[in-house]
């Protein structure tokens, strides 16, 4: 395969046309064998170099598709990976693309988690334990979930959330034991439950 034309499509992105009229858009960052300096018109590519261009082009395509999803709504890495796998991108190309987007702060599990928590507590009164479990179920690492929850509960009161949940539970006329079990299932610690119950 021979390069017959080379254009700068945008910063760090090249448009490469080969002798068979195939066109590849590649982010130079994604190349591991070739460099920007040795990509020149008329260059005959080895099989390894051809594979390098193809991988970089696939990774750039995955990046663009990921950006489409991110333009619609904040995403977490795990869910975004699943969406891209459904589009038949390879896991290697997805990881390269998402690493790049994270390096540019366009993708952030931390930001996603915080926004998800804010949205969640606006409609449901749940405690730290339940919220952490829900974040982990969405592919968020435990360490990130803990850190974000610490920040989140500096702004939001877990006790106030527990009071909200308790008011809803009390309206169902449950026994004291059932009330405690229900609040615990909603993610509140026994310590917080006891404190809230003592103050009503």
Backbone as ProteinMPNN parsed JSONL, in Angstrom:
{"seq_chain_A": "XXXXXXXXXXXXXXXXXXXXXXXXXXXXXXXXXXXXXXXXXXXXXXXXXXXXXXXXXXXXXXXXXXXXXXXXXXXXXXXXXXXXXXXXXXXXXXXXXXXXXXXXXXXXXXXXXXXXXXXXXXXXXXXXXXXXXXXXXXXXXXXXXXXXXXXXXXXXXXXXXXXXXXXXXXXXXXXXXXXXXXXXXXXXXXXXXXXXXXXX", "coords_chain_A": {"N_chain_A": [[0.858, -1.181, 0.0], [0.577, 2.183, -0.89], [1.104, 5.575, -0.016], [-0.578, 8.192, -1.52], [-1.548, 10.713, -1.201], [-1.629, 13.327, 1.198], [-3.078, 15.133, 3.746], [-3.609, 17.795, 6.084], [-6.116, 17.478, 8.26], [-7.172, 18.499, 10.611], [-6.04, 19.872, 13.752], [-3.545, 17.711, 14.749], [-4.74, 15.672, 13.308], [-4.7, 13.712, 10.429], [-5.452, 13.355, 6.953], [-5.24, 10.626, 5.023], [-4.613, 9.342, 1.869], [-4.577, 6.447, -0.1], [-3.053, 4.423, -2.729], [-5.073, 2.756, -3.693], [-7.252, 4.326, -3.47], [-8.362, 4.43, -0.973], [-9.354, 6.165, 1.939], [-8.08, 7.446, 4.909], [-8.687, 8.766, 8.061], [-6.667, 9.853, 10.545], [-5.612, 10.225, 13.921], [-2.634, 11.532, 14.883], [-1.53, 10.97, 17.347], [-2.477, 8.435, 17.872], [-0.957, 6.693, 16.422], [1.48, 4.129, 16.532], [3.671, 3.011, 15.334], [4.384, 4.447, 12.982], [5.371, 7.905, 12.443], [4.545, 11.41, 12.39], [6.448, 12.653, 10.844], [7.502, 10.667, 9.12], [5.382, 10.089, 7.514], [4.732, 10.463, 4.386], [3.895, 11.582, 1.093], [3.919, 9.17, -1.488], [5.207, 7.222, -0.103], [5.856, 3.822, 0.391], [4.147, 1.531, 2.203], [4.862, -0.765, 4.815], [3.513, -3.948, 5.924], [3.169, -3.801, 8.676], [3.145, -1.039, 9.077], [0.92, -0.345, 7.581], [-1.073, -1.638, 9.066], [-0.843, -0.143, 11.359], [-1.766, 2.398, 10.55], [-4.402, 1.708, 9.894], [-5.384, 0.903, 12.401], [-5.109, 3.304, 13.848], [-6.891, 4.865, 12.426], [-9.314, 3.548, 12.917], [-9.46, 3.902, 15.672], [-9.682, 6.671, 15.775], [-12.15, 6.974, 14.549], [-13.743, 5.709, 16.476], [-13.364, 7.512, 18.542], [-14.676, 9.785, 17.494], [-17.312, 8.847, 17.368], [-17.761, 8.385, 20.076], [-17.666, 11.02, 20.957], [-20.004, 11.973, 19.823], [-21.938, 10.693, 21.407], [-21.26, 11.844, 23.869], [-21.898, 14.471, 23.38], [-24.592, 14.457, 23.554], [-25.221, 13.695, 26.173], [-23.763, 13.489, 29.478], [-21.423, 10.877, 30.012], [-20.389, 7.699, 31.392], [-17.306, 5.884, 31.516], [-17.503, 3.048, 31.339], [-20.164, 2.489, 30.399], [-20.059, 3.876, 27.99], [-18.085, 2.466, 26.67], [-19.45, 0.025, 26.301], [-21.469, 0.847, 24.531], [-19.934, 1.539, 22.292], [-18.745, -0.893, 21.675], [-20.99, -2.232, 20.787], [-21.255, -0.98, 18.393], [-19.394, -2.237, 16.948], [-16.685, -1.594, 17.24], [-13.295, -2.352, 18.099], [-12.09, -3.47, 21.3], [-9.515, -2.577, 21.933], [-9.165, -0.322, 20.255], [-11.192, 1.273, 21.233], [-10.361, 1.716, 23.877], [-8.012, 3.205, 23.46], [-9.078, 5.513, 22.266], [-10.837, 6.443, 24.287], [-9.075, 6.859, 26.383], [-7.703, 9.046, 25.36], [-9.785, 10.97, 25.258], [-10.343, 11.18, 27.974], [-7.934, 12.275, 28.824], [-8.188, 14.8, 27.838], [-10.178, 15.734, 29.362], [-12.746, 15.457, 28.432], [-14.201, 13.275, 28.862], [-15.25, 11.926, 31.863], [-15.409, 9.96, 34.62], [-15.734, 10.784, 37.192], [-16.993, 13.306, 37.015], [-19.333, 12.51, 35.705], [-20.416, 10.828, 37.715], [-20.97, 12.611, 39.818], [-22.904, 14.305, 38.675], [-24.847, 12.401, 38.136], [-25.532, 11.609, 40.749], [-26.669, 13.987, 41.758], [-28.922, 14.208, 40.138], [-30.225, 11.856, 40.829], [-30.857, 12.067, 43.63], [-32.692, 14.057, 43.537], [-35.047, 12.919, 42.864], [-35.242, 10.579, 44.341], [-34.916, 9.469, 47.687], [-32.129, 8.37, 49.005], [-29.483, 6.615, 50.722], [-25.892, 6.769, 51.399], [-24.783, 4.121, 51.144], [-26.495, 2.751, 49.361], [-26.389, 4.47, 47.157], [-23.686, 4.294, 46.469], [-23.559, 1.607, 45.69], [-25.187, 1.712, 43.433], [-23.695, 3.372, 41.747], [-21.406, 1.788, 41.348], [-22.603, -0.316, 40.017], [-22.957, 0.886, 37.614], [-20.513, 0.815, 36.535], [-18.588, 2.398, 37.726], [-15.54, 2.899, 39.391], [-14.823, 1.718, 42.7], [-13.189, 3.354, 44.337], [-13.413, 5.852, 43.096], [-16.148, 6.272, 43.343], [-16.381, 6.44, 46.162], [-14.855, 8.764, 46.671], [-16.275, 10.735, 45.225], [-18.755, 10.597, 46.494], [-18.042, 11.477, 49.032], [-17.465, 14.183, 48.492], [-19.966, 14.918, 47.514], [-21.674, 14.626, 49.729], [-20.826, 16.692, 51.254], [-22.1, 18.79, 50.282], [-24.769, 18.016, 50.16], [-27.098, 16.878, 52.6], [-27.008, 13.839, 54.207], [-28.567, 13.106, 56.289], [-30.848, 14.687, 55.947], [-31.825, 13.557, 53.621], [-32.447, 11.055, 54.63], [-34.495, 11.755, 56.385], [-36.431, 12.547, 54.53], [-36.905, 10.09, 53.29], [-37.854, 8.666, 55.48], [-40.273, 10.002, 56.076], [-41.8, 9.258, 53.887], [-41.913, 6.502, 54.254], [-43.206, 6.328, 56.727], [-45.773, 7.051, 56.026], [-46.831, 4.748, 55.075], [-47.589, 3.22, 57.148], [-46.024, 1.249, 58.473], [-44.511, -1.2, 60.706], [-42.174, -0.551, 63.434], [-39.806, -2.05, 63.18], [-39.966, -2.79, 60.494], [-39.822, -0.302, 59.305], [-37.195, 0.469, 59.928], [-35.783, -1.568, 58.546], [-36.527, -0.999, 55.923], [-35.454, 1.574, 55.512], [-32.77, 0.942, 55.81], [-32.385, -0.698, 53.583], [-32.6, 1.235, 51.686], [-30.167, 2.353, 51.807], [-29.219, 3.765, 54.007], [-27.262, 4.126, 56.941], [-27.387, 2.292, 60.057], [-26.75, 3.917, 62.145], [-27.359, 6.549, 61.256], [-30.081, 6.202, 60.784], [-31.033, 5.644, 63.379], [-30.464, 8.08, 64.635], [-32.095, 9.88, 63.234], [-34.648, 8.852, 63.759], [-34.732, 9.197, 66.491], [-35.094, 11.886, 66.656], [-37.609, 12.546, 65.846]], "CA_chain_A": [[0.0, 0.0, 0.0], [1.376, 3.397, -1.032], [0.428, 6.844, 0.236], [-0.512, 9.067, -2.699], [-1.906, 12.081, -0.821], [-1.614, 13.545, 2.639], [-3.56, 16.467, 4.085], [-3.9, 18.062, 7.495], [-7.565, 17.652, 8.387], [-7.308, 19.406, 11.752], [-4.906, 19.726, 14.65], [-3.177, 16.341, 15.099], [-5.478, 14.703, 12.493], [-4.298, 13.693, 9.027], [-6.244, 12.615, 5.965], [-4.289, 9.857, 4.214], [-5.21, 8.624, 0.733], [-3.649, 5.442, -0.633], [-3.147, 4.182, -4.171], [-6.35, 2.116, -4.029], [-8.236, 5.381, -3.205], [-8.887, 4.354, 0.39], [-9.065, 7.385, 2.69], [-8.011, 7.212, 6.347], [-8.498, 9.91, 8.957], [-5.946, 9.326, 11.709], [-5.011, 11.135, 14.894], [-1.214, 11.163, 14.948], [-1.322, 10.416, 18.687], [-2.867, 7.018, 17.897], [0.029, 5.884, 15.696], [2.523, 3.59, 17.419], [4.813, 2.629, 14.507], [4.707, 5.607, 12.15], [5.349, 9.238, 13.04], [4.103, 12.438, 11.441], [7.578, 12.972, 9.97], [7.716, 9.679, 8.053], [4.18, 9.954, 6.682], [4.945, 11.342, 3.235], [3.316, 11.121, -0.171], [4.803, 8.289, -2.239], [5.802, 6.206, 0.779], [5.34, 2.459, 0.34], [3.975, 1.105, 3.595], [5.001, -2.178, 5.161], [2.288, -4.485, 6.507], [3.077, -3.281, 10.038], [2.763, 0.365, 8.979], [-0.467, -0.337, 7.104], [-1.91, -1.989, 10.216], [-0.772, 0.995, 12.271], [-2.682, 3.409, 10.023], [-5.774, 1.199, 10.014], [-5.76, 0.962, 13.814], [-5.26, 4.715, 14.211], [-8.128, 5.345, 11.79], [-10.429, 2.955, 13.668], [-9.484, 4.566, 16.976], [-10.208, 8.022, 15.571], [-13.583, 6.813, 14.305], [-14.345, 5.426, 17.785], [-13.342, 8.791, 19.263], [-15.733, 10.648, 16.96], [-18.598, 8.281, 17.788], [-17.861, 8.664, 21.51], [-17.978, 12.45, 21.095], [-21.433, 12.123, 19.508], [-22.681, 10.314, 22.619], [-20.973, 12.825, 24.918], [-22.588, 15.719, 23.039], [-25.999, 14.297, 23.955], [-25.319, 13.618, 27.632], [-22.562, 13.008, 30.174], [-21.315, 9.417, 29.955], [-19.302, 7.08, 32.147], [-16.444, 5.114, 30.608], [-18.003, 1.678, 31.159], [-21.344, 2.501, 29.524], [-19.619, 4.341, 26.678], [-17.394, 1.314, 26.075], [-20.471, -0.929, 25.859], [-22.127, 1.417, 23.347], [-19.008, 1.466, 21.158], [-18.621, -2.317, 21.318], [-22.194, -2.543, 19.995], [-21.014, -0.412, 17.061], [-18.379, -3.123, 16.349], [-15.307, -1.171, 17.417], [-12.534, -3.284, 18.932], [-11.838, -2.947, 22.636], [-8.247, -1.845, 21.912], [-9.361, 1.001, 19.651], [-12.044, 2.021, 22.161], [-9.542, 2.146, 25.02], [-7.123, 4.276, 23.005], [-9.896, 6.709, 22.055], [-11.366, 6.944, 25.555], [-7.926, 7.401, 27.126], [-7.456, 10.387, 24.814], [-10.87, 11.852, 25.691], [-10.139, 11.428, 29.407], [-6.784, 13.177, 28.971], [-8.672, 16.141, 27.488], [-11.288, 15.986, 30.29], [-14.034, 15.394, 27.733], [-14.85, 12.112, 29.477], [-14.843, 11.887, 33.265], [-16.282, 9.165, 35.489], [-15.976, 11.595, 38.381], [-18.02, 14.305, 36.675], [-20.57, 11.756, 35.461], [-20.942, 10.337, 38.991], [-21.521, 13.729, 40.584], [-24.148, 14.729, 38.028], [-25.821, 11.325, 38.333], [-25.99, 11.691, 42.136], [-27.561, 15.148, 41.885], [-30.189, 13.869, 39.498], [-30.841, 10.75, 41.568], [-31.451, 12.478, 44.908], [-33.814, 14.972, 43.301], [-36.268, 12.119, 42.73], [-35.252, 9.478, 45.304], [-34.16, 9.684, 48.921], [-31.324, 7.178, 49.267], [-28.283, 6.872, 51.49], [-24.57, 6.537, 50.833], [-24.542, 2.717, 50.782], [-27.269, 2.445, 48.148], [-25.871, 5.283, 46.056], [-22.409, 3.72, 46.05], [-23.86, 0.367, 44.964], [-25.737, 2.092, 42.129], [-22.585, 3.869, 40.933], [-20.583, 0.631, 40.98], [-23.379, -1.057, 39.012], [-22.79, 1.619, 36.36], [-19.127, 0.673, 36.102], [-17.705, 3.362, 38.38], [-14.631, 2.266, 40.354], [-15.176, 1.953, 44.099], [-12.427, 4.495, 44.872], [-14.005, 7.078, 42.539], [-17.468, 6.404, 43.973], [-16.178, 6.926, 47.536], [-14.382, 10.144, 46.624], [-17.366, 11.604, 44.772], [-19.768, 10.619, 47.556], [-17.536, 12.362, 50.092], [-17.693, 15.559, 48.032], [-21.406, 15.108, 47.361], [-22.314, 14.791, 51.038], [-20.45, 17.982, 51.828], [-23.106, 19.73, 49.758], [-26.091, 17.484, 50.48], [-27.156, 16.236, 53.91], [-27.551, 12.482, 54.188], [-29.629, 13.07, 57.295], [-32.058, 15.247, 55.337], [-32.338, 12.529, 52.716], [-33.045, 10.02, 55.467], [-35.778, 12.297, 56.858], [-37.359, 12.452, 53.393], [-37.263, 8.684, 53.122], [-38.647, 8.262, 56.641], [-41.628, 10.536, 55.919], [-42.492, 8.42, 52.896], [-42.128, 5.188, 54.858], [-44.21, 6.474, 57.791], [-47.107, 7.148, 55.414], [-47.287, 3.392, 54.741], [-48.06, 2.579, 58.361], [-45.241, 0.051, 58.771], [-44.028, -1.36, 62.081], [-40.881, 0.067, 63.684], [-38.77, -2.902, 62.587], [-40.087, -2.695, 59.03], [-39.334, 1.03, 58.937], [-35.74, 0.416, 59.983], [-35.307, -2.427, 57.448], [-36.747, -0.287, 54.662], [-34.456, 2.643, 55.427], [-31.461, 0.319, 55.602], [-32.346, -1.121, 52.176], [-32.428, 2.457, 50.888], [-28.758, 2.736, 51.861], [-28.862, 4.557, 55.18], [-26.635, 3.339, 58.003], [-28.198, 2.187, 61.268], [-26.436, 5.082, 62.97], [-28.165, 7.679, 60.782], [-31.496, 5.857, 61.003], [-31.325, 5.823, 64.808], [-30.419, 9.509, 64.935], [-33.277, 10.522, 62.669], [-35.819, 8.363, 64.484], [-34.72, 9.803, 67.836], [-35.419, 13.308, 66.557], [-38.977, 12.794, 65.331]], "C_chain_A": [[0.902, 1.241, 0.0], [0.533, 4.628, -0.747], [0.554, 7.713, -1.011], [-0.895, 10.517, -2.367], [-2.002, 12.171, 0.695], [-2.045, 14.976, 2.917], [-3.741, 16.581, 5.597], [-5.392, 18.361, 7.592], [-7.894, 18.62, 9.519], [-6.092, 19.185, 12.643], [-4.717, 18.267, 15.048], [-3.909, 15.275, 14.281], [-5.068, 14.842, 11.026], [-5.295, 12.91, 8.182], [-5.255, 11.943, 5.015], [-5.046, 9.122, 3.119], [-4.156, 7.684, 0.159], [-3.932, 5.188, -2.105], [-4.462, 3.521, -4.595], [-7.536, 3.03, -3.702], [-8.946, 5.226, -1.862], [-8.45, 5.622, 1.134], [-9.133, 7.079, 4.187], [-7.841, 8.531, 7.08], [-7.864, 9.361, 10.229], [-5.475, 10.456, 12.616], [-3.58, 10.652, 15.087], [-0.888, 10.501, 16.293], [-1.581, 8.915, 18.74], [-1.894, 6.106, 17.141], [1.106, 5.396, 16.663], [3.785, 3.187, 16.65], [5.301, 3.823, 13.685], [4.727, 6.891, 12.973], [4.886, 10.222, 11.969], [5.187, 12.726, 10.413], [7.768, 11.949, 8.849], [6.447, 9.315, 7.288], [4.317, 10.957, 5.54], [4.32, 10.726, 1.986], [4.354, 10.297, -0.94], [5.427, 7.183, -1.397], [5.088, 4.869, 0.614], [5.314, 1.921, 1.765], [4.192, -0.394, 3.756], [3.666, -2.659, 5.74], [2.077, -3.933, 7.916], [2.624, -1.824, 10.027], [1.322, 0.514, 8.498], [-1.415, -0.635, 8.26], [-1.954, -0.851, 11.225], [-1.74, 2.096, 11.839], [-4.139, 2.967, 10.187], [-6.261, 1.265, 11.46], [-5.993, 2.404, 14.26], [-6.553, 5.29, 13.634], [-9.356, 4.813, 12.525], [-10.581, 3.631, 15.025], [-10.055, 5.975, 16.857], [-11.711, 7.981, 15.306], [-14.327, 6.543, 15.608], [-14.415, 6.701, 18.626], [-14.488, 9.689, 18.807], [-17.119, 10.165, 17.387], [-18.816, 8.54, 19.279], [-18.243, 10.122, 21.751], [-19.446, 12.734, 20.764], [-22.282, 11.79, 20.73], [-22.492, 11.357, 23.722], [-21.659, 14.163, 24.652], [-24.056, 15.671, 23.468], [-26.163, 14.328, 25.464], [-23.983, 13.159, 28.207], [-22.582, 11.481, 30.192], [-20.253, 8.949, 30.948], [-18.541, 6.162, 31.192], [-17.012, 3.73, 30.316], [-19.173, 1.638, 30.175], [-20.976, 2.931, 28.099], [-18.876, 3.218, 25.946], [-18.401, 0.31, 25.53], [-21.175, -0.435, 24.59], [-21.233, 1.286, 22.117], [-18.758, 0.023, 20.73], [-19.819, -2.755, 20.47], [-22.081, -2.002, 18.571], [-19.866, -1.131, 16.342], [-16.956, -2.571, 16.367], [-14.592, -2.189, 18.294], [-12.264, -2.64, 20.287], [-10.542, -2.14, 22.677], [-8.423, -0.436, 21.354], [-10.226, 1.883, 20.548], [-11.209, 2.57, 23.313], [-8.61, 3.288, 24.65], [-7.904, 5.587, 22.871], [-10.373, 7.304, 23.379], [-10.257, 7.465, 26.466], [-7.636, 8.83, 26.674], [-8.519, 11.371, 25.305], [-10.77, 12.162, 27.188], [-8.987, 12.409, 29.624], [-7.166, 14.623, 28.658], [-9.843, 16.574, 28.37], [-12.65, 16.082, 29.59], [-14.869, 14.228, 28.249], [-14.339, 12.026, 30.907], [-15.845, 11.088, 34.081], [-16.648, 9.951, 36.744], [-17.093, 12.617, 38.129], [-19.371, 13.624, 36.446], [-21.225, 11.35, 36.781], [-21.606, 11.457, 39.781], [-22.854, 14.185, 39.991], [-25.243, 13.682, 38.203], [-26.386, 11.376, 39.746], [-26.978, 12.842, 42.328], [-28.934, 14.854, 41.29], [-30.958, 12.821, 40.306], [-31.542, 11.239, 42.837], [-32.578, 13.491, 44.725], [-35.127, 14.207, 43.202], [-36.386, 10.991, 43.749], [-34.411, 9.838, 46.516], [-33.442, 8.385, 49.266], [-30.046, 7.581, 49.991], [-27.012, 6.479, 50.764], [-24.386, 5.096, 50.346], [-25.25, 2.338, 49.486], [-26.723, 3.205, 46.949], [-24.533, 4.744, 45.549], [-22.641, 2.452, 45.231], [-24.373, 0.674, 43.558], [-24.632, 2.612, 41.202], [-21.708, 2.708, 40.452], [-21.289, -0.203, 39.912], [-23.297, -0.393, 37.642], [-21.335, 1.633, 35.9], [-18.151, 1.661, 36.708], [-16.834, 2.624, 39.399], [-15.004, 2.665, 41.771], [-14.47, 3.178, 44.673], [-12.99, 5.826, 44.369], [-15.356, 7.336, 43.189], [-17.329, 6.972, 45.386], [-15.787, 8.395, 47.548], [-15.5, 11.109, 46.238], [-18.454, 11.707, 45.837], [-19.328, 11.506, 48.719], [-17.778, 13.821, 49.736], [-19.19, 15.878, 47.997], [-22.069, 15.391, 48.708], [-21.745, 15.96, 51.837], [-21.464, 19.042, 51.4], [-24.519, 19.313, 50.144], [-26.029, 16.768, 51.821], [-27.779, 14.847, 53.795], [-28.677, 12.354, 55.219], [-30.942, 13.624, 56.743], [-32.678, 14.255, 54.355], [-33.028, 11.422, 53.493], [-34.396, 10.48, 56.014], [-36.832, 12.205, 55.769], [-37.851, 11.031, 53.22], [-38.162, 8.214, 54.259], [-40.089, 8.754, 56.521], [-42.446, 9.697, 54.938], [-42.84, 7.063, 53.493], [-43.219, 5.254, 55.934], [-45.628, 6.505, 57.23], [-47.68, 5.781, 55.055], [-47.756, 2.61, 55.961], [-47.332, 1.297, 58.727], [-44.844, 0.003, 60.247], [-42.634, -0.755, 62.193], [-39.749, -0.739, 63.041], [-38.766, -2.803, 61.065], [-39.566, -1.348, 58.535], [-37.811, 1.023, 58.891], [-35.175, -0.407, 58.837], [-35.424, -1.715, 56.102], [-35.707, 0.811, 54.471], [-33.056, 2.081, 55.19], [-31.315, -0.14, 54.151], [-32.171, 0.075, 51.239], [-31.017, 3.03, 51.025], [-28.332, 3.589, 53.036], [-28.275, 3.649, 56.259], [-27.562, 3.309, 59.222], [-27.972, 3.383, 62.183], [-27.275, 6.291, 62.565], [-29.639, 7.431, 61.022], [-31.885, 6.12, 62.458], [-31.384, 7.302, 65.174], [-31.666, 10.216, 64.442], [-34.534, 10.115, 63.429], [-35.913, 8.968, 65.883], [-35.181, 11.261, 67.824], [-36.806, 13.602, 65.991], [-39.993, 12.692, 66.449]], "O_chain_A": [[1.852, 1.338, 0.776], [-0.615, 4.717, -1.183], [1.659, 7.945, -1.502], [-0.611, 11.434, -3.139], [-2.4, 11.224, 1.374], [-1.456, 15.921, 2.393], [-3.993, 15.593, 6.287], [-5.869, 19.37, 7.073], [-8.788, 19.456, 9.393], [-5.213, 18.39, 12.31], [-5.619, 17.653, 15.618], [-3.723, 14.084, 14.532], [-5.086, 15.935, 10.46], [-5.896, 11.937, 8.638], [-4.523, 12.616, 4.29], [-5.991, 8.38, 3.388], [-3.002, 8.065, -0.041], [-4.921, 5.672, -2.655], [-4.914, 3.706, -5.726], [-8.681, 2.578, -3.658], [-10.002, 5.817, -1.639], [-7.322, 6.088, 0.977], [-10.12, 6.525, 4.672], [-6.954, 9.32, 6.756], [-8.445, 8.514, 10.907], [-5.007, 11.496, 12.152], [-3.352, 9.489, 15.417], [-0.068, 9.586, 16.36], [-0.984, 8.203, 19.548], [-2.003, 4.883, 17.217], [1.585, 6.154, 17.507], [4.85, 3.037, 17.248], [6.486, 4.159, 13.698], [4.164, 6.949, 14.066], [4.845, 9.891, 10.785], [4.892, 13.008, 9.252], [8.154, 12.32, 7.74], [6.432, 8.359, 6.513], [4.053, 12.147, 5.709], [4.234, 9.505, 1.853], [5.52, 10.68, -1.029], [6.103, 6.303, -1.93], [3.862, 4.798, 0.687], [6.341, 1.868, 2.441], [3.753, -1.188, 2.924], [2.785, -1.845, 6.014], [0.949, -3.633, 8.307], [1.818, -1.415, 10.862], [0.595, 1.395, 8.957], [-2.438, 0.031, 8.418], [-2.978, -0.621, 11.868], [-2.451, 2.661, 12.67], [-4.997, 3.761, 10.573], [-7.406, 1.636, 11.719], [-6.959, 2.691, 14.965], [-7.224, 6.1, 14.275], [-10.325, 5.543, 12.73], [-11.696, 3.899, 15.472], [-10.813, 6.422, 17.717], [-12.456, 8.841, 15.777], [-15.413, 7.08, 15.827], [-15.396, 6.94, 19.331], [-15.186, 10.282, 19.63], [-17.989, 10.967, 17.725], [-19.924, 8.876, 19.698], [-19.043, 10.424, 22.636], [-20.058, 13.627, 21.351], [-23.228, 12.509, 21.053], [-23.441, 11.712, 24.42], [-21.966, 14.904, 25.586], [-24.679, 16.704, 23.714], [-27.118, 14.908, 25.981], [-23.179, 12.526, 27.522], [-23.636, 10.87, 30.366], [-19.341, 9.696, 31.301], [-19.084, 5.721, 30.179], [-17.003, 3.288, 29.168], [-19.171, 0.848, 29.231], [-21.52, 2.409, 27.125], [-19.032, 3.051, 24.736], [-18.231, -0.202, 24.424], [-21.443, -1.22, 23.681], [-21.71, 0.962, 21.03], [-18.58, -0.248, 19.542], [-19.671, -3.553, 19.545], [-22.733, -2.504, 17.655], [-19.42, -0.704, 15.277], [-16.108, -3.024, 15.598], [-15.219, -2.823, 19.143], [-12.216, -1.415, 20.406], [-10.469, -1.128, 23.375], [-7.897, 0.528, 21.909], [-10.02, 3.095, 20.618], [-11.33, 3.739, 23.679], [-8.433, 4.229, 25.424], [-7.441, 6.64, 23.31], [-10.322, 8.518, 23.575], [-10.471, 8.403, 27.234], [-7.361, 9.709, 27.49], [-8.19, 12.481, 25.723], [-11.078, 13.274, 27.617], [-9.056, 13.271, 30.5], [-6.538, 15.558, 29.156], [-10.43, 17.636, 28.163], [-13.579, 16.709, 30.098], [-16.09, 14.203, 28.09], [-13.13, 12.05, 31.138], [-17.0, 11.492, 34.22], [-17.742, 9.797, 37.287], [-18.013, 12.763, 38.934], [-20.408, 14.088, 36.922], [-22.434, 11.504, 36.953], [-22.682, 11.269, 40.348], [-23.816, 14.422, 40.721], [-26.412, 14.017, 38.393], [-27.591, 11.206, 39.932], [-28.005, 12.68, 42.986], [-29.966, 15.205, 41.862], [-32.179, 12.896, 40.443], [-32.688, 10.871, 43.095], [-33.335, 13.752, 45.66], [-36.197, 14.772, 43.428], [-37.483, 10.495, 44.004], [-33.339, 10.431, 46.395], [-34.05, 7.43, 49.75], [-29.586, 8.719, 49.893], [-27.048, 5.931, 49.663], [-23.883, 4.881, 49.243], [-24.67, 1.682, 48.621], [-26.608, 2.653, 45.855], [-24.277, 4.739, 44.345], [-21.998, 2.246, 44.202], [-24.032, -0.024, 42.604], [-24.638, 2.321, 40.006], [-21.317, 2.659, 39.285], [-20.644, -0.734, 39.008], [-23.54, -1.039, 36.623], [-20.972, 2.374, 34.987], [-17.008, 1.758, 36.261], [-17.338, 1.816, 40.18], [-15.44, 3.788, 42.023], [-15.076, 3.955, 45.41], [-13.042, 6.807, 45.111], [-15.678, 8.471, 43.543], [-18.07, 7.879, 45.767], [-16.317, 9.181, 48.333], [-15.654, 12.169, 46.846], [-19.01, 12.783, 46.058], [-20.146, 12.202, 49.32], [-18.237, 14.604, 50.568], [-19.619, 16.961, 48.396], [-22.915, 16.278, 48.82], [-22.149, 16.187, 52.978], [-21.652, 20.054, 52.076], [-25.367, 20.161, 50.423], [-25.029, 16.127, 52.144], [-28.916, 14.694, 53.351], [-29.619, 11.583, 55.032], [-32.016, 13.098, 57.035], [-33.899, 14.131, 54.268], [-34.066, 10.911, 53.073], [-35.335, 9.688, 56.098], [-37.977, 11.837, 56.028], [-39.043, 10.786, 53.03], [-39.112, 7.461, 54.041], [-41.024, 8.013, 56.827], [-43.636, 9.463, 55.144], [-43.929, 6.536, 53.265], [-44.05, 4.353, 56.041], [-46.57, 6.045, 57.876], [-48.87, 5.66, 54.763], [-48.255, 1.491, 55.841], [-47.945, 0.357, 59.234], [-44.839, 1.02, 60.94], [-41.987, -0.477, 61.183], [-38.844, -0.17, 62.431], [-37.712, -2.741, 60.432], [-38.944, -1.265, 57.476], [-37.209, 1.51, 57.934], [-34.194, -0.003, 58.213], [-34.538, -1.814, 55.254], [-35.146, 0.956, 53.385], [-32.256, 2.669, 54.462], [-30.248, 0.01, 53.556], [-31.654, -0.066, 50.131], [-30.702, 4.064, 50.436], [-27.206, 4.087, 53.067], [-28.745, 2.529, 56.458], [-28.409, 4.185, 59.393], [-28.875, 3.812, 62.901], [-27.837, 6.978, 63.419], [-30.37, 8.339, 61.418], [-32.916, 6.73, 62.74], [-32.255, 7.723, 65.935], [-32.233, 11.053, 65.145], [-35.39, 10.954, 63.708], [-37.002, 9.221, 66.397], [-35.603, 11.8, 68.847], [-37.139, 14.749, 65.695], [-41.188, 12.868, 66.214]]}, "name": "protein", "num_of_chains": 1, "seq": "XXXXXXXXXXXXXXXXXXXXXXXXXXXXXXXXXXXXXXXXXXXXXXXXXXXXXXXXXXXXXXXXXXXXXXXXXXXXXXXXXXXXXXXXXXXXXXXXXXXXXXXXXXXXXXXXXXXXXXXXXXXXXXXXXXXXXXXXXXXXXXXXXXXXXXXXXXXXXXXXXXXXXXXXXXXXXXXXXXXXXXXXXXXXXXXXXXXXXXXX"}
